[in-house]
Amino acid sequence: MAGSKATFELYEDDADQYRWRLRHDNGNIVADSGEGYASKQKARQGIESVRDNAPDADVVEQD
């Protein structure tokens, strides 16, 4: 995504699970996988799912 102010980081955690997080250029983490994946491929698929399924997601306020 050209001009993006965020980067997906793919990493292995202490439990040997793969996770991703979306980090803004200012260093803040704005989203994460919320779960570990058994393979790097599955974690990459999670990233692609976010990219594909929520590029223009609406914001709904909950009470």
N, C-alpha and C positions, 0 to 999 in steps of 0.2 A: 504494500500500500504506500504509494508515494506521499511524502509529506507527513507520514505518521509520526506521532510524538510518543510512541510506545513500542516496546520490543517484547516478543515472547521469549522467555528463557526456559529451556528444557534441561532438567537436571535429575540426578539420582540422589535419593534421600538416604538417611542412615539405615533404613530397613531394606535397602537395595530395590526400592520401587522407583519408577520414573514419574516425575511430576512436571507440570508447567506452571509458570506464572507470567502475568503480563505486567511489565514494569514501565511506568511513565519515564520520560527523559529526566524528570526531576528526582528520580530514585524511588518514588512511591510505588508500591505494588497495588495495582488497581483491580486485579482479578487473579485467581489461581484455580488449579484443577480440582481442589477439594478432595481428591482421592489419589492414591498411588496406582500406577499401572504396572503390570508385570513385565511389559516390554516397552522399549523406546518407540517402536512402531505404533503401539496403541496410544501412547502419550501424544505422538504427532497427530494421530487421527483425532484425538480430543481437541487439539489446537485447531485443526482444519474444520472441525464441526462448529466451533465457536465462530470462526471466520465466515463459514458458509451460511450458518443459520441465524446469525444475529447482527448482520452489518448495519441494519437500520431499525433495530428493536425499539419498540415504544417504551416509554417509562410510565409505569402505573404506580401511583401513590397508594400505600396501604395504611389503614388506620389501625 
